[in-house]
Amino acid sequence: MKNICETERSKLHRLGRFQLPNKYKNVGWAIIVSAFTLMIAKKFVDEPTWVKPVLRNVMILGFLMVSISKEKIEDELMGSLRATSYRLALIIGVLYALVQPYVTYAIESLIDPDNAAIDNGYFQVLLYILLIQIMFFHILKRSS
């Protein structure tokens, strides 16, 4: 039983340290810019309803690639800064997910009380968490 637990712990530890090579950071940014450009372009043409969710998911994938890509010099300090930025992003993201729907509802109630609803899609929360993580990581990296 102890051997099974150690094997599982080892697998989780390896998975927790997973990072993409540094070159994927540029690939991620290219995906983000492409998806954003296509989201803007689709405003001017008629598109099927499935296009918007796909572009959103592609954008999230791009931000995830940027987030988990190694730095050119990946050392223990970068690992520590990355962990701190993930921790801060998670805390702020959870607070955002809890508060934002009520703020939106209050504003919508003032503007159009009949159509006000509490809604918080996964896209907003995931995008917000990833943006906050990337921002905090760069701020922490520059201050170190």
URMO-V116126 format. One line per field, one symbol per residue. psi: psi as a letter, one per 40 degrees, with the letter a starting at -180 (. if undefined). A space follows every 10 residues. Layout:
psi=???
//
This chain:
psi=dddddddddd ddddddehii iddedddddd dddddddddd dedeihiiee dddddddddd dddddddeii idhhaddddd dddddddddd dddddddddd dddddddddd dgddehihhg iddddddddd dddddddddd dde.
//
